[in-house]
Amino acid sequence: MRLGYINIFVSNLSRSVQFYTEVLGFELGAFEPEFGYAPLKGGPVPLALAEDLSGQFVGIHTGVGMIVDDLEAAYQALSAKGVVFDMVPTRQPWGGDLALFQDPDGNVFYLDDGGHHA
């Protein structure tokens, strides 16, 4: 068994595509708005946005980590673009630094430099 993909549930697909591409810098794959699905490119594990009109799966702590080369620089750049952070870059007990940010639906993600993860 291996990890194949991660879906992030959103309430407004076009708004979320704009956020994930223009603000976070992911590249849009074969966009399928008629199916409420938008695959993104930008890492070793495929990520996609899936529209959830019921709202049942929107606005959660995803447990998904986004890796950047420079955490402080990424935090400053994303903050300047209006990204909401639940936690600014903070030293963790395990020795690394970590931040938490939200997408427009309130889905929460980790942001770190990946230095302490396998």
C-alpha positions as CSV (number, residue, x, y, z in Angstrom):
1,M,0.0,0.0,0.0
2,R,1.2,3.5,-0.7
3,L,-0.3,7.0,-0.5
4,G,-1.9,7.9,-3.8
5,Y,-3.4,11.4,-3.3
6,I,-4.9,13.9,-0.9
7,N,-8.3,15.7,-1.4
8,I,-9.0,18.9,0.3
9,F,-12.7,19.6,0.6
10,V,-13.8,23.2,-0.2
11,S,-17.1,25.0,-0.5
12,N,-16.4,27.2,-3.5
13,L,-14.1,25.5,-6.1
14,S,-13.3,28.6,-8.2
15,R,-12.4,30.7,-5.1
16,S,-10.2,27.8,-3.8
17,V,-8.5,27.2,-7.2
18,Q,-7.6,30.9,-7.1
19,F,-6.2,30.7,-3.6
20,Y,-4.2,27.5,-4.1
21,T,-2.7,28.7,-7.4
22,E,-2.3,32.4,-7.0
23,V,-1.6,32.6,-3.2
24,L,0.1,29.2,-2.4
25,G,1.7,28.7,-5.9
26,F,0.4,25.3,-6.9
27,E,-0.1,24.6,-10.6
28,L,-3.6,23.6,-11.7
29,G,-3.9,20.2,-13.5
30,A,-6.8,19.1,-15.7
31,F,-9.5,21.2,-14.2
32,E,-12.9,19.5,-14.0
33,P,-15.3,22.1,-12.7
34,E,-18.3,20.1,-13.9
35,F,-17.3,17.3,-11.5
36,G,-16.4,19.7,-8.7
37,Y,-12.8,18.6,-8.8
38,A,-9.5,20.4,-9.4
39,P,-6.2,18.5,-9.3
40,L,-3.1,20.5,-8.3
41,K,0.6,19.9,-9.1
42,G,3.3,20.9,-6.7
43,G,4.8,18.0,-4.9
44,P,5.5,14.3,-4.7
45,V,1.9,13.5,-3.5
46,P,-1.0,14.6,-5.7
47,L,-3.3,17.2,-4.1
48,A,-6.8,18.0,-5.3
49,L,-9.6,20.3,-4.4
50,A,-13.0,18.6,-4.1
51,E,-16.1,20.7,-3.8
52,D,-18.3,19.7,-0.9
53,L,-21.6,21.6,-1.2
54,S,-22.9,20.0,2.0
55,G,-20.1,21.6,4.0
56,Q,-19.7,18.4,6.0
57,F,-16.0,18.0,5.3
58,V,-15.0,21.7,5.0
59,G,-13.2,23.8,7.7
60,I,-11.2,21.1,9.4
61,H,-7.6,20.6,10.6
62,T,-6.4,18.6,7.7
63,G,-3.1,17.3,9.2
64,V,-1.5,18.1,5.8
65,G,1.9,19.7,5.9
66,M,3.1,22.1,3.3
67,I,6.9,22.3,3.0
68,V,8.8,25.5,2.2
69,D,12.6,26.3,2.0
70,D,12.4,29.3,4.3
71,L,9.6,29.2,6.9
72,E,9.9,32.8,8.1
73,A,10.0,34.2,4.5
74,A,7.0,32.1,3.5
75,Y,5.1,33.2,6.6
76,Q,5.8,36.9,5.8
77,A,4.9,36.5,2.1
78,L,1.6,34.6,2.8
79,S,0.7,37.0,5.6
80,A,1.2,39.9,3.2
81,K,-1.3,38.2,0.8
82,G,-3.9,38.0,3.6
83,V,-3.5,34.4,4.6
84,V,-4.8,33.7,8.1
85,F,-2.4,32.0,10.5
86,D,-3.6,30.2,13.6
87,M,-0.1,29.9,14.8
88,V,2.9,32.0,13.7
89,P,6.3,30.1,13.2
90,T,6.9,28.7,16.6
91,R,9.7,26.5,18.0
92,Q,8.3,23.0,18.7
93,P,9.3,20.6,21.5
94,W,10.9,18.3,18.9
95,G,13.3,21.0,17.8
96,G,11.8,22.3,14.5
97,D,9.7,25.4,13.7
98,L,6.1,25.1,12.6
99,A,3.2,27.4,11.6
100,L,-0.5,26.8,11.0
101,F,-2.5,28.5,8.3
102,Q,-6.0,28.4,6.9
103,D,-7.4,28.3,3.4
104,P,-10.5,30.4,2.6
105,D,-12.8,27.6,4.0
106,G,-10.9,27.5,7.3
107,N,-9.1,24.2,6.4
108,V,-6.0,24.3,8.6
109,F,-2.5,23.2,7.3
110,Y,0.9,22.8,8.7
111,L,3.7,25.0,7.2
112,D,7.3,24.1,7.9
113,D,10.7,23.8,6.3
114,G,10.7,20.0,6.3
115,G,14.0,19.8,8.1
116,H,12.8,17.3,10.7
117,H,10.5,15.0,8.7
118,A,11.4,11.8,6.9
